[in-house]
Amino acid sequence: MKPTLLKSPVMKLKLFISLTLLFSATACLKVELFEKNVEIPHRKWDYKFKPTVQFNIEDTVAAYDLFIVIRHTDAYNFNNIWLNLYIQAPGEAQTSQQIDIPLASNEKGWLGKGMDDIFEHRYKITRQPIVFRKAGTYSFTLEQIMRENPLEHVLDVGLRVEKSHS
């Protein structure tokens, strides 16, 4: 005969109340962030491959922080990565900016979070939180502009947009 904790009506009630509280608490949490990553084919980022991610922004009052997300293996050959970021806002001309993202230092090694031989970096590209002036779909395109082509050992890249807490 196997003992079962849930045979007791008191234990069933405690479990029910615990689960109800847990689901109620998590239902109230509103995660206000968007993240989308695009896999780099064959772990070799060619100049011609320009991943685009899109986010629909509805809140034109809130301030946001923008991050570029990069995942690579330990075999990546450089301490940084140079990118062009193209931003297309609803009804506006496309803008671009060049970004140098540090991935490693001689003192600390890889700067991102690592597990085994894979490292992820979230690089904040806005010094101050930004407010999106228009509601709608925003497109962000990433282009690698390193000297090596294709750029090997890059797994995926993407963008993270989150409501600012500052």
PyMOL CGO cylinders between C-alpha atoms (Angstrom):
from pymol import cmd
from pymol.cgo import CYLINDER

trace = [
    CYLINDER, 0.00, 0.00, 0.00, 1.49, 3.36, -1.12, 0.3, 1, 1, 1, 1, 1, 1,
    CYLINDER, 1.49, 3.36, -1.12, 0.91, 6.37, 1.14, 0.3, 1, 1, 1, 1, 1, 1,
    CYLINDER, 0.91, 6.37, 1.14, -0.58, 9.38, -0.62, 0.3, 1, 1, 1, 1, 1, 1,
    CYLINDER, -0.58, 9.38, -0.62, -0.46, 12.88, 0.81, 0.3, 1, 1, 1, 1, 1, 1,
    CYLINDER, -0.46, 12.88, 0.81, -3.49, 14.03, -1.15, 0.3, 1, 1, 1, 1, 1, 1,
    CYLINDER, -3.49, 14.03, -1.15, -5.88, 11.52, 0.48, 0.3, 1, 1, 1, 1, 1, 1,
    CYLINDER, -5.88, 11.52, 0.48, -6.39, 13.92, 3.36, 0.3, 1, 1, 1, 1, 1, 1,
    CYLINDER, -6.39, 13.92, 3.36, -9.07, 16.60, 2.71, 0.3, 1, 1, 1, 1, 1, 1,
    CYLINDER, -9.07, 16.60, 2.71, -6.89, 19.14, 4.57, 0.3, 1, 1, 1, 1, 1, 1,
    CYLINDER, -6.89, 19.14, 4.57, -3.93, 18.45, 2.25, 0.3, 1, 1, 1, 1, 1, 1,
    CYLINDER, -3.93, 18.45, 2.25, -6.16, 18.75, -0.84, 0.3, 1, 1, 1, 1, 1, 1,
    CYLINDER, -6.16, 18.75, -0.84, -7.45, 22.10, 0.42, 0.3, 1, 1, 1, 1, 1, 1,
    CYLINDER, -7.45, 22.10, 0.42, -3.92, 23.37, 1.14, 0.3, 1, 1, 1, 1, 1, 1,
    CYLINDER, -3.92, 23.37, 1.14, -2.77, 22.32, -2.33, 0.3, 1, 1, 1, 1, 1, 1,
    CYLINDER, -2.77, 22.32, -2.33, -5.79, 23.99, -3.96, 0.3, 1, 1, 1, 1, 1, 1,
    CYLINDER, -5.79, 23.99, -3.96, -5.23, 27.25, -2.05, 0.3, 1, 1, 1, 1, 1, 1,
    CYLINDER, -5.23, 27.25, -2.05, -1.49, 27.23, -2.83, 0.3, 1, 1, 1, 1, 1, 1,
    CYLINDER, -1.49, 27.23, -2.83, -2.07, 26.68, -6.55, 0.3, 1, 1, 1, 1, 1, 1,
    CYLINDER, -2.07, 26.68, -6.55, -4.80, 29.33, -6.65, 0.3, 1, 1, 1, 1, 1, 1,
    CYLINDER, -4.80, 29.33, -6.65, -2.52, 31.90, -5.00, 0.3, 1, 1, 1, 1, 1, 1,
    CYLINDER, -2.52, 31.90, -5.00, 0.35, 31.00, -7.31, 0.3, 1, 1, 1, 1, 1, 1,
    CYLINDER, 0.35, 31.00, -7.31, -1.74, 31.35, -10.47, 0.3, 1, 1, 1, 1, 1, 1,
    CYLINDER, -1.74, 31.35, -10.47, -3.35, 34.57, -9.22, 0.3, 1, 1, 1, 1, 1, 1,
    CYLINDER, -3.35, 34.57, -9.22, 0.02, 36.13, -8.45, 0.3, 1, 1, 1, 1, 1, 1,
    CYLINDER, 0.02, 36.13, -8.45, 1.55, 35.22, -11.81, 0.3, 1, 1, 1, 1, 1, 1,
    CYLINDER, 1.55, 35.22, -11.81, -1.55, 36.30, -13.73, 0.3, 1, 1, 1, 1, 1, 1,
    CYLINDER, -1.55, 36.30, -13.73, -1.16, 39.84, -12.36, 0.3, 1, 1, 1, 1, 1, 1,
    CYLINDER, -1.16, 39.84, -12.36, 2.42, 40.16, -13.54, 0.3, 1, 1, 1, 1, 1, 1,
    CYLINDER, 2.42, 40.16, -13.54, 2.55, 41.96, -16.85, 0.3, 1, 1, 1, 1, 1, 1,
    CYLINDER, 2.55, 41.96, -16.85, 5.82, 41.37, -18.59, 0.3, 1, 1, 1, 1, 1, 1,
    CYLINDER, 5.82, 41.37, -18.59, 6.53, 44.50, -20.55, 0.3, 1, 1, 1, 1, 1, 1,
    CYLINDER, 6.53, 44.50, -20.55, 9.33, 43.41, -22.76, 0.3, 1, 1, 1, 1, 1, 1,
    CYLINDER, 9.33, 43.41, -22.76, 9.78, 42.12, -26.25, 0.3, 1, 1, 1, 1, 1, 1,
    CYLINDER, 9.78, 42.12, -26.25, 12.65, 39.99, -27.43, 0.3, 1, 1, 1, 1, 1, 1,
    CYLINDER, 12.65, 39.99, -27.43, 13.15, 38.32, -30.75, 0.3, 1, 1, 1, 1, 1, 1,
    CYLINDER, 13.15, 38.32, -30.75, 16.27, 36.60, -31.98, 0.3, 1, 1, 1, 1, 1, 1,
    CYLINDER, 16.27, 36.60, -31.98, 17.12, 35.33, -35.45, 0.3, 1, 1, 1, 1, 1, 1,
    CYLINDER, 17.12, 35.33, -35.45, 19.28, 32.27, -36.00, 0.3, 1, 1, 1, 1, 1, 1,
    CYLINDER, 19.28, 32.27, -36.00, 22.41, 32.78, -38.11, 0.3, 1, 1, 1, 1, 1, 1,
    CYLINDER, 22.41, 32.78, -38.11, 22.48, 30.08, -40.82, 0.3, 1, 1, 1, 1, 1, 1,
    CYLINDER, 22.48, 30.08, -40.82, 25.27, 27.53, -40.30, 0.3, 1, 1, 1, 1, 1, 1,
    CYLINDER, 25.27, 27.53, -40.30, 26.79, 29.77, -37.57, 0.3, 1, 1, 1, 1, 1, 1,
    CYLINDER, 26.79, 29.77, -37.57, 28.37, 31.91, -40.30, 0.3, 1, 1, 1, 1, 1, 1,
    CYLINDER, 28.37, 31.91, -40.30, 27.05, 35.46, -40.57, 0.3, 1, 1, 1, 1, 1, 1,
    CYLINDER, 27.05, 35.46, -40.57, 27.47, 36.59, -44.16, 0.3, 1, 1, 1, 1, 1, 1,
    CYLINDER, 27.47, 36.59, -44.16, 27.34, 40.27, -45.12, 0.3, 1, 1, 1, 1, 1, 1,
    CYLINDER, 27.34, 40.27, -45.12, 24.26, 39.59, -47.24, 0.3, 1, 1, 1, 1, 1, 1,
    CYLINDER, 24.26, 39.59, -47.24, 22.26, 38.15, -44.33, 0.3, 1, 1, 1, 1, 1, 1,
    CYLINDER, 22.26, 38.15, -44.33, 20.59, 41.06, -42.54, 0.3, 1, 1, 1, 1, 1, 1,
    CYLINDER, 20.59, 41.06, -42.54, 18.21, 39.82, -39.84, 0.3, 1, 1, 1, 1, 1, 1,
    CYLINDER, 18.21, 39.82, -39.84, 15.15, 41.98, -39.26, 0.3, 1, 1, 1, 1, 1, 1,
    CYLINDER, 15.15, 41.98, -39.26, 12.95, 41.93, -36.19, 0.3, 1, 1, 1, 1, 1, 1,
    CYLINDER, 12.95, 41.93, -36.19, 9.72, 43.82, -35.76, 0.3, 1, 1, 1, 1, 1, 1,
    CYLINDER, 9.72, 43.82, -35.76, 7.90, 45.03, -32.67, 0.3, 1, 1, 1, 1, 1, 1,
    CYLINDER, 7.90, 45.03, -32.67, 4.49, 46.58, -32.36, 0.3, 1, 1, 1, 1, 1, 1,
    CYLINDER, 4.49, 46.58, -32.36, 4.60, 49.53, -29.97, 0.3, 1, 1, 1, 1, 1, 1,
    CYLINDER, 4.60, 49.53, -29.97, 1.30, 50.76, -28.60, 0.3, 1, 1, 1, 1, 1, 1,
    CYLINDER, 1.30, 50.76, -28.60, 2.38, 52.76, -25.55, 0.3, 1, 1, 1, 1, 1, 1,
    CYLINDER, 2.38, 52.76, -25.55, 3.74, 56.11, -26.77, 0.3, 1, 1, 1, 1, 1, 1,
    CYLINDER, 3.74, 56.11, -26.77, 4.14, 57.52, -23.27, 0.3, 1, 1, 1, 1, 1, 1,
    CYLINDER, 4.14, 57.52, -23.27, 6.35, 54.88, -21.64, 0.3, 1, 1, 1, 1, 1, 1,
    CYLINDER, 6.35, 54.88, -21.64, 10.13, 55.00, -21.86, 0.3, 1, 1, 1, 1, 1, 1,
    CYLINDER, 10.13, 55.00, -21.86, 11.98, 51.97, -23.25, 0.3, 1, 1, 1, 1, 1, 1,
    CYLINDER, 11.98, 51.97, -23.25, 15.49, 50.56, -23.17, 0.3, 1, 1, 1, 1, 1, 1,
    CYLINDER, 15.49, 50.56, -23.17, 16.83, 48.84, -26.30, 0.3, 1, 1, 1, 1, 1, 1,
    CYLINDER, 16.83, 48.84, -26.30, 19.35, 46.00, -26.26, 0.3, 1, 1, 1, 1, 1, 1,
    CYLINDER, 19.35, 46.00, -26.26, 21.07, 44.06, -29.02, 0.3, 1, 1, 1, 1, 1, 1,
    CYLINDER, 21.07, 44.06, -29.02, 21.27, 40.38, -28.14, 0.3, 1, 1, 1, 1, 1, 1,
    CYLINDER, 21.27, 40.38, -28.14, 24.15, 38.30, -29.52, 0.3, 1, 1, 1, 1, 1, 1,
    CYLINDER, 24.15, 38.30, -29.52, 24.88, 34.64, -28.90, 0.3, 1, 1, 1, 1, 1, 1,
    CYLINDER, 24.88, 34.64, -28.90, 28.15, 33.07, -30.03, 0.3, 1, 1, 1, 1, 1, 1,
    CYLINDER, 28.15, 33.07, -30.03, 30.39, 30.13, -29.24, 0.3, 1, 1, 1, 1, 1, 1,
    CYLINDER, 30.39, 30.13, -29.24, 33.69, 30.23, -27.42, 0.3, 1, 1, 1, 1, 1, 1,
    CYLINDER, 33.69, 30.23, -27.42, 35.40, 29.81, -30.80, 0.3, 1, 1, 1, 1, 1, 1,
    CYLINDER, 35.40, 29.81, -30.80, 34.38, 33.33, -31.90, 0.3, 1, 1, 1, 1, 1, 1,
    CYLINDER, 34.38, 33.33, -31.90, 37.59, 35.03, -33.06, 0.3, 1, 1, 1, 1, 1, 1,
    CYLINDER, 37.59, 35.03, -33.06, 37.17, 38.62, -31.87, 0.3, 1, 1, 1, 1, 1, 1,
    CYLINDER, 37.17, 38.62, -31.87, 36.74, 40.67, -28.70, 0.3, 1, 1, 1, 1, 1, 1,
    CYLINDER, 36.74, 40.67, -28.70, 34.00, 42.77, -30.27, 0.3, 1, 1, 1, 1, 1, 1,
    CYLINDER, 34.00, 42.77, -30.27, 31.53, 42.99, -33.13, 0.3, 1, 1, 1, 1, 1, 1,
    CYLINDER, 31.53, 42.99, -33.13, 30.73, 45.96, -35.36, 0.3, 1, 1, 1, 1, 1, 1,
    CYLINDER, 30.73, 45.96, -35.36, 27.13, 46.28, -36.54, 0.3, 1, 1, 1, 1, 1, 1,
    CYLINDER, 27.13, 46.28, -36.54, 24.94, 48.64, -38.47, 0.3, 1, 1, 1, 1, 1, 1,
    CYLINDER, 24.94, 48.64, -38.47, 21.50, 49.01, -36.91, 0.3, 1, 1, 1, 1, 1, 1,
    CYLINDER, 21.50, 49.01, -36.91, 18.74, 50.23, -39.22, 0.3, 1, 1, 1, 1, 1, 1,
    CYLINDER, 18.74, 50.23, -39.22, 15.52, 51.44, -37.63, 0.3, 1, 1, 1, 1, 1, 1,
    CYLINDER, 15.52, 51.44, -37.63, 12.29, 51.94, -39.55, 0.3, 1, 1, 1, 1, 1, 1,
    CYLINDER, 12.29, 51.94, -39.55, 9.60, 53.76, -37.57, 0.3, 1, 1, 1, 1, 1, 1,
    CYLINDER, 9.60, 53.76, -37.57, 6.01, 53.93, -38.82, 0.3, 1, 1, 1, 1, 1, 1,
    CYLINDER, 6.01, 53.93, -38.82, 5.69, 56.59, -41.53, 0.3, 1, 1, 1, 1, 1, 1,
    CYLINDER, 5.69, 56.59, -41.53, 9.28, 57.83, -41.18, 0.3, 1, 1, 1, 1, 1, 1,
    CYLINDER, 9.28, 57.83, -41.18, 12.51, 57.51, -43.12, 0.3, 1, 1, 1, 1, 1, 1,
    CYLINDER, 12.51, 57.51, -43.12, 14.86, 54.73, -42.09, 0.3, 1, 1, 1, 1, 1, 1,
    CYLINDER, 14.86, 54.73, -42.09, 17.68, 55.75, -39.75, 0.3, 1, 1, 1, 1, 1, 1,
    CYLINDER, 17.68, 55.75, -39.75, 20.93, 53.92, -39.06, 0.3, 1, 1, 1, 1, 1, 1,
    CYLINDER, 20.93, 53.92, -39.06, 23.74, 53.88, -36.56, 0.3, 1, 1, 1, 1, 1, 1,
    CYLINDER, 23.74, 53.88, -36.56, 27.03, 52.05, -36.33, 0.3, 1, 1, 1, 1, 1, 1,
    CYLINDER, 27.03, 52.05, -36.33, 27.63, 50.15, -33.10, 0.3, 1, 1, 1, 1, 1, 1,
    CYLINDER, 27.63, 50.15, -33.10, 30.79, 48.59, -31.67, 0.3, 1, 1, 1, 1, 1, 1,
    CYLINDER, 30.79, 48.59, -31.67, 29.80, 45.97, -29.11, 0.3, 1, 1, 1, 1, 1, 1,
    CYLINDER, 29.80, 45.97, -29.11, 32.52, 44.74, -26.74, 0.3, 1, 1, 1, 1, 1, 1,
    CYLINDER, 32.52, 44.74, -26.74, 32.22, 40.99, -26.21, 0.3, 1, 1, 1, 1, 1, 1,
    CYLINDER, 32.22, 40.99, -26.21, 35.43, 40.25, -24.29, 0.3, 1, 1, 1, 1, 1, 1,
    CYLINDER, 35.43, 40.25, -24.29, 38.31, 41.91, -22.50, 0.3, 1, 1, 1, 1, 1, 1,
    CYLINDER, 38.31, 41.91, -22.50, 41.84, 40.73, -21.82, 0.3, 1, 1, 1, 1, 1, 1,
    CYLINDER, 41.84, 40.73, -21.82, 41.24, 40.99, -18.07, 0.3, 1, 1, 1, 1, 1, 1,
    CYLINDER, 41.24, 40.99, -18.07, 37.84, 39.30, -17.77, 0.3, 1, 1, 1, 1, 1, 1,
    CYLINDER, 37.84, 39.30, -17.77, 37.51, 37.14, -20.90, 0.3, 1, 1, 1, 1, 1, 1,
    CYLINDER, 37.51, 37.14, -20.90, 33.97, 36.90, -22.32, 0.3, 1, 1, 1, 1, 1, 1,
    CYLINDER, 33.97, 36.90, -22.32, 31.75, 39.63, -20.89, 0.3, 1, 1, 1, 1, 1, 1,
    CYLINDER, 31.75, 39.63, -20.89, 28.38, 37.94, -21.50, 0.3, 1, 1, 1, 1, 1, 1,
    CYLINDER, 28.38, 37.94, -21.50, 26.66, 35.17, -19.64, 0.3, 1, 1, 1, 1, 1, 1,
    CYLINDER, 26.66, 35.17, -19.64, 27.98, 31.77, -20.56, 0.3, 1, 1, 1, 1, 1, 1,
    CYLINDER, 27.98, 31.77, -20.56, 26.97, 28.16, -20.35, 0.3, 1, 1, 1, 1, 1, 1,
    CYLINDER, 26.97, 28.16, -20.35, 29.48, 25.60, -21.55, 0.3, 1, 1, 1, 1, 1, 1,
    CYLINDER, 29.48, 25.60, -21.55, 30.88, 27.12, -24.75, 0.3, 1, 1, 1, 1, 1, 1,
    CYLINDER, 30.88, 27.12, -24.75, 27.94, 29.43, -25.59, 0.3, 1, 1, 1, 1, 1, 1,
    CYLINDER, 27.94, 29.43, -25.59, 27.87, 33.08, -24.54, 0.3, 1, 1, 1, 1, 1, 1,
    CYLINDER, 27.87, 33.08, -24.54, 25.00, 35.57, -24.64, 0.3, 1, 1, 1, 1, 1, 1,
    CYLINDER, 25.00, 35.57, -24.64, 25.44, 39.33, -24.56, 0.3, 1, 1, 1, 1, 1, 1,
    CYLINDER, 25.44, 39.33, -24.56, 22.73, 41.93, -24.02, 0.3, 1, 1, 1, 1, 1, 1,
    CYLINDER, 22.73, 41.93, -24.02, 24.19, 45.23, -25.05, 0.3, 1, 1, 1, 1, 1, 1,
    CYLINDER, 24.19, 45.23, -25.05, 22.18, 48.33, -24.16, 0.3, 1, 1, 1, 1, 1, 1,
    CYLINDER, 22.18, 48.33, -24.16, 22.21, 50.63, -27.18, 0.3, 1, 1, 1, 1, 1, 1,
    CYLINDER, 22.21, 50.63, -27.18, 20.35, 53.54, -25.64, 0.3, 1, 1, 1, 1, 1, 1,
    CYLINDER, 20.35, 53.54, -25.64, 22.11, 55.62, -23.01, 0.3, 1, 1, 1, 1, 1, 1,
    CYLINDER, 22.11, 55.62, -23.01, 18.85, 57.19, -21.94, 0.3, 1, 1, 1, 1, 1, 1,
    CYLINDER, 18.85, 57.19, -21.94, 15.46, 55.48, -22.19, 0.3, 1, 1, 1, 1, 1, 1,
    CYLINDER, 15.46, 55.48, -22.19, 13.60, 56.42, -25.36, 0.3, 1, 1, 1, 1, 1, 1,
    CYLINDER, 13.60, 56.42, -25.36, 9.95, 57.12, -26.00, 0.3, 1, 1, 1, 1, 1, 1,
    CYLINDER, 9.95, 57.12, -26.00, 8.48, 55.87, -29.26, 0.3, 1, 1, 1, 1, 1, 1,
    CYLINDER, 8.48, 55.87, -29.26, 6.57, 58.84, -30.68, 0.3, 1, 1, 1, 1, 1, 1,
    CYLINDER, 6.57, 58.84, -30.68, 4.20, 56.84, -32.88, 0.3, 1, 1, 1, 1, 1, 1,
    CYLINDER, 4.20, 56.84, -32.88, 2.24, 53.71, -32.23, 0.3, 1, 1, 1, 1, 1, 1,
    CYLINDER, 2.24, 53.71, -32.23, 2.76, 50.97, -34.78, 0.3, 1, 1, 1, 1, 1, 1,
    CYLINDER, 2.76, 50.97, -34.78, 5.26, 48.46, -36.06, 0.3, 1, 1, 1, 1, 1, 1,
    CYLINDER, 5.26, 48.46, -36.06, 8.95, 49.27, -35.76, 0.3, 1, 1, 1, 1, 1, 1,
    CYLINDER, 8.95, 49.27, -35.76, 11.51, 47.32, -37.80, 0.3, 1, 1, 1, 1, 1, 1,
    CYLINDER, 11.51, 47.32, -37.80, 15.10, 46.81, -36.67, 0.3, 1, 1, 1, 1, 1, 1,
    CYLINDER, 15.10, 46.81, -36.67, 17.65, 45.35, -39.10, 0.3, 1, 1, 1, 1, 1, 1,
    CYLINDER, 17.65, 45.35, -39.10, 21.11, 44.21, -38.06, 0.3, 1, 1, 1, 1, 1, 1,
    CYLINDER, 21.11, 44.21, -38.06, 24.05, 44.04, -40.43, 0.3, 1, 1, 1, 1, 1, 1,
    CYLINDER, 24.05, 44.04, -40.43, 27.48, 42.75, -39.46, 0.3, 1, 1, 1, 1, 1, 1,
    CYLINDER, 27.48, 42.75, -39.46, 30.31, 44.94, -40.76, 0.3, 1, 1, 1, 1, 1, 1,
    CYLINDER, 30.31, 44.94, -40.76, 33.36, 43.08, -39.49, 0.3, 1, 1, 1, 1, 1, 1,
    CYLINDER, 33.36, 43.08, -39.49, 36.37, 42.53, -41.77, 0.3, 1, 1, 1, 1, 1, 1,
    CYLINDER, 36.37, 42.53, -41.77, 35.83, 38.77, -41.76, 0.3, 1, 1, 1, 1, 1, 1,
    CYLINDER, 35.83, 38.77, -41.76, 33.14, 37.46, -44.08, 0.3, 1, 1, 1, 1, 1, 1,
    CYLINDER, 33.14, 37.46, -44.08, 31.40, 35.27, -43.25, 0.3, 1, 1, 1, 1, 1, 1,
    CYLINDER, 31.40, 35.27, -43.25, 31.72, 35.96, -39.55, 0.3, 1, 1, 1, 1, 1, 1,
    CYLINDER, 31.72, 35.96, -39.55, 31.97, 32.52, -37.98, 0.3, 1, 1, 1, 1, 1, 1,
    CYLINDER, 31.97, 32.52, -37.98, 30.66, 31.13, -34.68, 0.3, 1, 1, 1, 1, 1, 1,
    CYLINDER, 30.66, 31.13, -34.68, 27.74, 33.55, -34.27, 0.3, 1, 1, 1, 1, 1, 1,
    CYLINDER, 27.74, 33.55, -34.27, 24.61, 31.59, -33.31, 0.3, 1, 1, 1, 1, 1, 1,
    CYLINDER, 24.61, 31.59, -33.31, 21.92, 34.24, -33.35, 0.3, 1, 1, 1, 1, 1, 1,
    CYLINDER, 21.92, 34.24, -33.35, 21.29, 37.95, -33.01, 0.3, 1, 1, 1, 1, 1, 1,
    CYLINDER, 21.29, 37.95, -33.01, 18.25, 39.94, -32.07, 0.3, 1, 1, 1, 1, 1, 1,
    CYLINDER, 18.25, 39.94, -32.07, 16.73, 42.84, -30.26, 0.3, 1, 1, 1, 1, 1, 1,
    CYLINDER, 16.73, 42.84, -30.26, 15.26, 43.26, -26.82, 0.3, 1, 1, 1, 1, 1, 1,
    CYLINDER, 15.26, 43.26, -26.82, 12.90, 46.14, -26.02, 0.3, 1, 1, 1, 1, 1, 1,
    CYLINDER, 12.90, 46.14, -26.02, 11.81, 46.60, -22.44, 0.3, 1, 1, 1, 1, 1, 1,
    CYLINDER, 11.81, 46.60, -22.44, 10.03, 49.27, -20.47, 0.3, 1, 1, 1, 1, 1, 1,
    CYLINDER, 10.03, 49.27, -20.47, 12.56, 51.32, -18.59, 0.3, 1, 1, 1, 1, 1, 1,
    CYLINDER, 12.56, 51.32, -18.59, 12.68, 51.21, -14.82, 0.3, 1, 1, 1, 1, 1, 1,
    CYLINDER, 12.68, 51.21, -14.82, 14.83, 54.31, -14.46, 0.3, 1, 1, 1, 1, 1, 1,
]
cmd.load_cgo(trace, "trace")
